[in-house]
Amino acid sequence: MGYLVLVAWVIQASFGVTLLVSWARHARGQDGGLVLPHALMMVAFLAPWTAFVATGLSVWAWVGFGVLTAFIGFGDAAMVRRARALRGEGSRGLRDYFPAIGVATSGALGRRTNFHMWFSPVVWLGSLAVAIVATAAV
């Protein structure tokens, strides 16, 4: 099961890299404080998850899940800021999250962003499920 999460992560990361390249070309560093930590830590997920796959020790699955949980929100915050700008709104806060999902699913942020947003739970929920199963198997 750990390998399935790894495959899902590779798919997600491939879309993430294309989004990162587009961001680097067009955003001129805007929201770099959100985009860069998100991208770097999503890549950093690979280290503990590979350790889990290699050793079978559930602690590594939980570390990987923790990295995802801590840093997925940075990508979400960047999506909210982009959606807010597209909607022409200046409000801030959690109340902008669901309208941002509406903007993203409408296609206004592009198909790659839409896929990246909807596929993210596959990796997150998959890693959670694997961590739980690995812990229960001990």
Secondary structure, 3 states (H helix, E strand, C coil): CHHHHHHHHHHHHHHHHHHHHHHHHHCCCCCHHHHHHHHHHHHHCHHHHHHHHHHCCHHHHHHHHHHHHHHHHHHHHHHHHHHHHHHCCCCCCHHHHHHHHHHHHCCCCCHHHHHHHHHHHHHHHHHHHHHHHHHHCC
